[in-house]
Amino acid sequence: MDSLSKLNQVAHILRRRLANTDTAAKKPEGRSATQQAPAQDLKQVVGQKIKQLKSSGAQERQLHRATIAAILQHQFGDDSLTLDPDYQHLIDLVCEAIESDPELLAAVGSIVDEA
């Protein structure tokens, strides 16, 4: 499985879990979750973010969180979300859910390794 399909798989799982969560009840303005930018753009965005963090010596957990945050921000398309404490809490919840699922954790880990 190539990294692009892994990114799409993780993004799909995240969208599905977010759709089932009451935390995501408040829909942000801007691009909706169903309107997606090209997958190659997502790969570039995530790859750049991971490379920046790796060069600064970030730990694996920080890289995983940054990957999830970049995927969510790319899917929702609203830069102002990064400053919202509720959005940060949502990222924490998604990270916890992924960390509790070995298959998802391995998928995110492979995305980080390939960047």
Backbone as a chain_set.jsonl record, in Angstrom:
{"seq": "MDSLSKLNQVAHILRRRLANTDTAAKKPEGRSATQQAPAQDLKQVVGQKIKQLKSSGAQERQLHRATIAAILQHQFGDDSLTLDPDYQHLIDLVCEAIESDPELLAAVGSIVDEA", "coords": {"N": [[0.858, -1.17, 0.0], [0.694, 2.145, -0.957], [1.932, 5.364, 0.242], [0.131, 7.401, -0.311], [-2.381, 6.16, -0.566], [-2.559, 5.221, 2.022], [-2.708, 7.617, 3.433], [-5.156, 8.525, 2.445], [-6.79, 6.509, 3.467], [-6.5, 6.86, 6.254], [-7.487, 9.485, 6.451], [-10.119, 9.044, 5.603], [-11.069, 7.339, 7.626], [-10.814, 9.049, 9.814], [-12.632, 11.1, 9.079], [-15.002, 9.608, 9.107], [-15.148, 8.82, 11.817], [-15.289, 11.329, 13.0], [-17.715, 12.206, 12.023], [-19.407, 10.649, 13.473], [-19.223, 11.602, 16.011], [-20.242, 13.551, 18.757], [-18.749, 15.735, 19.382], [-17.992, 16.93, 17.063], [-20.186, 18.316, 16.26], [-20.594, 21.025, 15.8], [-20.27, 22.571, 12.87], [-17.611, 23.832, 11.013], [-17.225, 26.969, 9.279], [-16.5, 27.542, 5.803], [-14.643, 25.361, 3.677], [-16.343, 22.314, 3.323], [-16.345, 19.068, 4.954], [-16.877, 17.157, 3.064], [-16.028, 18.22, 0.68], [-13.159, 17.793, -0.853], [-9.729, 18.589, -1.188], [-7.305, 17.845, -3.738], [-5.777, 14.618, -3.363], [-3.004, 14.425, -3.622], [-2.145, 16.957, -2.833], [-2.707, 16.803, -0.123], [-0.874, 14.859, 0.658], [1.495, 16.277, 0.216], [1.209, 18.447, 2.024], [1.082, 17.145, 4.534], [3.537, 15.771, 4.432], [5.404, 17.908, 4.347], [4.954, 19.131, 6.822], [5.661, 17.072, 8.601], [8.372, 16.725, 7.93], [9.425, 19.204, 8.727], [9.014, 19.072, 11.506], [10.489, 16.77, 12.146], [13.071, 17.652, 11.577], [13.409, 19.425, 13.612], [13.666, 17.83, 15.751], [11.449, 16.528, 16.885], [9.413, 14.347, 18.882], [8.121, 10.971, 18.451], [5.372, 10.755, 19.15], [4.575, 13.422, 18.978], [4.921, 13.809, 16.265], [2.964, 12.092, 15.267], [0.645, 13.348, 16.251], [0.827, 15.807, 14.935], [0.558, 14.93, 12.317], [-2.102, 13.978, 12.294], [-3.418, 16.375, 12.934], [-2.738, 17.934, 10.689], [-3.992, 16.493, 8.638], [-6.706, 16.719, 9.403], [-7.027, 19.522, 9.36], [-6.54, 20.015, 6.677], [-8.689, 18.66, 5.549], [-10.905, 20.038, 6.578], [-10.287, 22.635, 5.887], [-9.985, 25.161, 7.117], [-8.091, 27.535, 8.411], [-8.318, 28.998, 10.752], [-9.212, 27.269, 12.656], [-7.111, 26.099, 14.042], [-6.518, 27.643, 16.222], [-8.614, 27.343, 17.908], [-9.672, 26.173, 21.007], [-11.457, 24.015, 21.376], [-11.181, 22.623, 19.002], [-8.519, 21.806, 19.233], [-8.828, 20.098, 21.379], [-10.424, 18.201, 20.154], [-8.581, 17.14, 18.334], [-6.862, 15.941, 20.166], [-8.586, 13.941, 21.179], [-9.025, 12.399, 18.877], [-6.414, 11.529, 18.412], [-6.011, 9.969, 20.713], [-7.906, 7.972, 20.221], [-6.813, 6.808, 17.934], [-4.36, 5.931, 18.925], [-5.243, 3.905, 20.519], [-5.935, 1.934, 18.789], [-4.265, -0.504, 17.261], [-3.892, -1.017, 14.498], [-4.57, 1.404, 13.192], [-2.704, 3.066, 14.425], [-0.349, 1.978, 13.445], [-0.697, 2.607, 10.731], [-0.612, 5.432, 10.761], [1.949, 5.699, 11.782], [3.448, 4.644, 9.66], [2.984, 6.566, 7.718], [4.295, 8.738, 8.837], [6.915, 7.703, 8.855], [7.458, 7.498, 6.123], [7.598, 10.081, 5.252]], "CA": [[0.0, 0.0, 0.0], [1.539, 3.329, -1.004], [1.646, 6.347, 1.287], [-1.045, 8.178, -0.695], [-3.581, 5.411, -0.195], [-2.596, 5.194, 3.485], [-3.228, 8.922, 3.841], [-6.592, 8.532, 2.139], [-7.45, 5.598, 4.403], [-6.547, 7.523, 7.56], [-8.412, 10.617, 6.328], [-11.477, 8.5, 5.544], [-11.414, 6.851, 8.966], [-10.996, 10.233, 10.664], [-13.91, 11.744, 8.711], [-16.087, 8.749, 9.573], [-15.228, 8.926, 13.278], [-15.746, 12.673, 13.339], [-19.134, 12.291, 11.709], [-20.133, 9.922, 14.508], [-18.928, 12.174, 17.315], [-20.961, 14.769, 19.121], [-17.789, 16.825, 19.468], [-17.923, 17.579, 15.764], [-21.52, 18.798, 15.931], [-20.486, 22.386, 15.281], [-19.598, 22.5, 11.591], [-16.912, 25.073, 10.73], [-17.495, 27.604, 7.997], [-15.421, 27.287, 4.857], [-14.784, 24.126, 2.917], [-16.939, 21.24, 4.119], [-15.554, 17.839, 5.0], [-17.107, 16.359, 1.87], [-15.287, 18.819, -0.41], [-11.765, 17.487, -0.562], [-8.699, 19.005, -2.12], [-6.659, 16.656, -4.288], [-5.034, 13.792, -2.406], [-1.581, 14.739, -3.723], [-1.935, 18.125, -1.986], [-2.705, 16.316, 1.256], [0.411, 14.193, 0.874], [2.502, 17.323, 0.308], [1.006, 19.192, 3.263], [1.485, 16.286, 5.648], [4.973, 15.524, 4.3], [6.148, 19.106, 4.73], [4.806, 19.323, 8.264], [6.451, 16.039, 9.275], [9.795, 17.022, 7.716], [9.772, 20.337, 9.599], [9.078, 18.614, 12.891], [11.614, 15.838, 12.284], [14.322, 18.415, 11.593], [13.525, 20.115, 14.894], [13.852, 16.82, 16.786], [10.18, 16.167, 17.523], [9.243, 12.949, 19.276], [7.183, 10.216, 17.617], [3.988, 11.107, 19.498], [4.337, 14.75, 18.422], [4.795, 13.629, 14.822], [1.647, 11.497, 15.025], [-0.365, 14.378, 16.5], [0.93, 16.781, 13.851], [0.001, 14.295, 11.124], [-3.56, 14.003, 12.435], [-3.849, 17.774, 12.853], [-2.601, 18.377, 9.302], [-5.049, 15.833, 7.855], [-7.989, 17.34, 9.748], [-7.06, 20.898, 8.869], [-6.643, 19.938, 5.22], [-10.04, 18.214, 5.216], [-11.875, 21.08, 6.915], [-9.896, 23.798, 5.119], [-10.17, 26.405, 7.842], [-6.888, 27.778, 9.199], [-8.648, 29.574, 12.058], [-9.491, 26.182, 13.59], [-5.943, 25.734, 14.84], [-6.514, 28.452, 17.441], [-9.807, 27.014, 18.687], [-9.384, 25.147, 22.018], [-12.296, 22.838, 21.139], [-10.559, 21.897, 17.898], [-7.335, 21.162, 19.802], [-9.337, 18.979, 22.179], [-10.857, 17.196, 19.186], [-7.366, 16.478, 17.849], [-6.423, 15.058, 21.258], [-9.487, 12.791, 21.224], [-8.743, 11.568, 17.701], [-5.112, 10.899, 18.663], [-6.226, 8.912, 21.707], [-8.61, 6.879, 19.556], [-5.868, 6.158, 17.032], [-3.372, 5.236, 19.748], [-5.848, 2.702, 21.102], [-6.167, 0.978, 17.71], [-2.933, -0.822, 16.721], [-3.866, -0.922, 13.035], [-4.522, 2.823, 12.844], [-1.423, 3.59, 14.898], [0.655, 1.528, 12.478], [-0.898, 3.371, 9.499], [-0.077, 6.776, 10.988], [3.39, 5.532, 11.902], [4.058, 4.45, 8.347], [2.92, 7.867, 7.043], [5.386, 9.533, 9.402], [8.19, 7.132, 8.414], [7.659, 7.712, 4.688], [7.743, 11.509, 4.948]], "C": [[0.901, 1.23, 0.0], [1.076, 4.374, 0.004], [0.412, 7.175, 0.97], [-2.327, 7.447, -0.32], [-3.689, 5.275, 1.315], [-3.139, 6.505, 4.027], [-4.734, 8.998, 3.598], [-7.361, 7.651, 3.114], [-7.577, 6.252, 5.773], [-7.522, 8.695, 7.522], [-9.858, 10.136, 6.308], [-11.938, 8.03, 6.921], [-11.661, 8.027, 9.904], [-12.32, 10.933, 10.362], [-15.082, 10.935, 9.247], [-16.249, 8.846, 11.087], [-15.721, 10.3, 13.705], [-17.238, 12.83, 13.077], [-19.977, 11.622, 12.787], [-19.958, 10.511, 15.903], [-19.747, 13.421, 17.575], [-20.039, 15.971, 19.187], [-17.723, 17.607, 18.171], [-19.278, 18.139, 15.332], [-21.495, 20.205, 15.337], [-19.646, 22.353, 14.017], [-18.922, 23.835, 11.29], [-17.323, 25.647, 9.376], [-16.315, 27.345, 7.081], [-15.697, 26.0, 4.119], [-15.347, 23.035, 3.81], [-16.079, 19.999, 4.042], [-15.746, 17.001, 3.744], [-16.397, 16.939, 0.654], [-13.808, 18.639, -0.105], [-10.86, 18.08, -1.623], [-8.039, 17.741, -2.653], [-5.792, 15.937, -3.26], [-3.539, 14.089, -2.451], [-1.244, 15.957, -2.877], [-1.867, 17.713, -0.525], [-1.37, 15.662, 1.568], [1.52, 15.226, 1.027], [2.414, 18.073, 1.634], [1.504, 18.388, 4.458], [2.988, 16.05, 5.612], [5.811, 16.709, 4.739], [6.118, 19.323, 6.237], [5.685, 18.326, 9.023], [7.945, 16.333, 9.129], [10.257, 18.181, 8.601], [9.955, 19.874, 11.04], [10.24, 17.648, 13.119], [12.927, 16.604, 12.381], [14.516, 19.168, 12.905], [13.634, 19.133, 16.06], [12.593, 16.417, 17.531], [10.133, 14.671, 17.824], [8.151, 12.302, 18.427], [5.727, 10.603, 17.89], [3.629, 12.487, 18.939], [4.153, 14.675, 16.902], [3.428, 13.044, 14.468], [0.554, 12.56, 15.188], [-0.366, 15.416, 15.371], [0.356, 16.225, 12.547], [-1.523, 14.347, 11.154], [-4.08, 15.424, 12.289], [-3.791, 18.287, 11.416], [-3.685, 17.766, 8.414], [-6.394, 16.494, 8.129], [-8.089, 18.754, 9.209], [-7.213, 20.925, 7.351], [-8.068, 19.566, 4.809], [-11.08, 19.303, 5.483], [-11.557, 22.402, 6.226], [-10.06, 25.122, 5.814], [-8.987, 26.618, 8.779], [-7.188, 28.325, 10.589], [-8.953, 28.491, 13.097], [-8.322, 25.89, 14.513], [-5.872, 26.511, 16.149], [-7.671, 28.131, 18.368], [-9.491, 25.91, 19.698], [-10.219, 23.875, 21.84], [-11.723, 21.976, 20.015], [-9.308, 21.159, 18.389], [-7.736, 19.948, 20.644], [-9.793, 17.844, 21.259], [-9.654, 16.436, 18.637], [-6.842, 15.512, 18.904], [-7.272, 13.792, 21.319], [-9.23, 11.838, 20.058], [-7.418, 10.834, 17.886], [-5.24, 9.756, 19.665], [-6.917, 7.708, 21.075], [-7.665, 6.105, 18.637], [-4.833, 5.364, 17.822], [-3.938, 3.958, 20.366], [-6.136, 1.628, 20.055], [-4.821, 0.677, 17.035], [-2.831, -0.677, 15.197], [-3.772, 0.531, 12.575], [-3.192, 3.442, 13.256], [-0.308, 3.199, 13.934], [0.538, 2.308, 11.168], [-0.335, 4.784, 9.636], [1.441, 6.714, 11.103], [4.067, 5.367, 10.557], [4.023, 5.742, 7.514], [4.08, 8.739, 7.522], [6.736, 9.014, 8.902], [8.491, 7.44, 6.962], [7.853, 9.167, 4.326], [9.194, 11.935, 4.986]], "O": [[1.777, 1.355, 0.856], [-0.024, 4.286, 0.55], [-0.287, 7.61, 1.884], [-3.262, 8.063, 0.193], [-4.798, 5.217, 1.846], [-3.934, 6.513, 4.967], [-5.487, 9.476, 4.446], [-8.46, 8.006, 3.54], [-8.642, 6.203, 6.388], [-8.302, 8.881, 8.456], [-10.727, 10.752, 6.926], [-13.069, 8.297, 7.328], [-12.603, 8.007, 10.696], [-13.046, 11.316, 11.279], [-16.04, 11.496, 9.778], [-17.371, 8.944, 11.583], [-16.484, 10.421, 14.663], [-17.939, 13.511, 13.827], [-21.134, 11.991, 12.99], [-20.491, 9.973, 16.874], [-19.916, 14.255, 16.685], [-20.494, 17.109, 19.061], [-17.434, 18.804, 18.173], [-19.484, 18.405, 14.148], [-22.299, 20.525, 14.461], [-18.437, 22.13, 14.083], [-19.585, 24.871, 11.308], [-17.712, 24.921, 8.462], [-15.24, 26.966, 7.546], [-16.849, 25.597, 3.957], [-14.88, 22.849, 4.934], [-15.201, 19.882, 3.187], [-14.87, 16.212, 3.391], [-16.179, 16.218, -0.32], [-13.276, 19.272, 0.806], [-11.185, 18.073, -2.81], [-8.203, 16.669, -2.069], [-5.162, 16.561, -2.407], [-2.869, 14.015, -1.421], [-0.177, 16.004, -2.264], [-1.042, 18.233, 0.227], [-0.8, 15.891, 2.634], [2.395, 15.069, 1.879], [3.43, 18.305, 2.288], [2.258, 18.895, 5.289], [3.649, 16.12, 6.648], [6.818, 16.54, 5.426], [7.133, 19.658, 6.848], [6.37, 18.696, 9.976], [8.7, 16.205, 10.093], [11.354, 18.141, 9.159], [10.924, 20.239, 11.705], [10.898, 17.697, 14.158], [13.797, 16.249, 13.175], [15.64, 19.509, 13.272], [13.689, 19.544, 17.219], [12.663, 16.007, 18.69], [10.727, 13.853, 17.122], [7.363, 12.986, 17.774], [4.941, 10.76, 16.955], [2.507, 12.697, 18.48], [3.33, 15.39, 16.332], [2.809, 13.454, 13.486], [-0.352, 12.656, 14.361], [-1.423, 15.848, 14.912], [-0.257, 16.957, 11.769], [-2.16, 14.713, 10.166], [-5.072, 15.656, 11.598], [-4.694, 18.997, 10.973], [-4.232, 18.44, 7.541], [-7.14, 16.797, 7.198], [-9.121, 19.143, 8.663], [-7.933, 21.763, 6.808], [-8.593, 20.099, 3.831], [-12.022, 19.471, 4.709], [-12.458, 23.21, 6.002], [-10.261, 26.136, 5.144], [-8.885, 25.964, 9.817], [-6.394, 28.134, 11.51], [-8.952, 28.771, 14.295], [-8.525, 25.475, 15.654], [-5.22, 26.064, 17.092], [-7.701, 28.605, 19.504], [-9.082, 24.818, 19.301], [-9.74, 22.777, 22.123], [-11.778, 20.747, 20.074], [-9.07, 20.015, 18.001], [-7.072, 18.912, 20.623], [-9.571, 16.669, 21.554], [-9.707, 15.215, 18.491], [-6.426, 14.398, 18.582], [-6.741, 12.695, 21.491], [-9.22, 10.62, 20.233], [-7.309, 9.653, 17.556], [-4.642, 8.695, 19.481], [-6.561, 6.563, 21.355], [-7.721, 4.877, 18.578], [-4.47, 4.254, 17.434], [-3.189, 3.039, 20.696], [-6.543, 0.521, 20.407], [-4.296, 1.522, 16.31], [-1.796, -0.26, 14.679], [-2.992, 0.856, 11.679], [-2.622, 4.248, 12.52], [0.576, 4.005, 13.643], [1.553, 2.637, 10.554], [0.341, 5.276, 8.732], [2.141, 7.581, 10.578], [5.155, 5.901, 10.342], [4.918, 5.986, 6.704], [4.756, 9.39, 6.726], [7.611, 9.81, 8.56], [9.652, 7.624, 6.596], [8.238, 9.469, 3.196], [9.501, 13.105, 4.755]]}, "num_chains": 1, "name": "protein.A"}
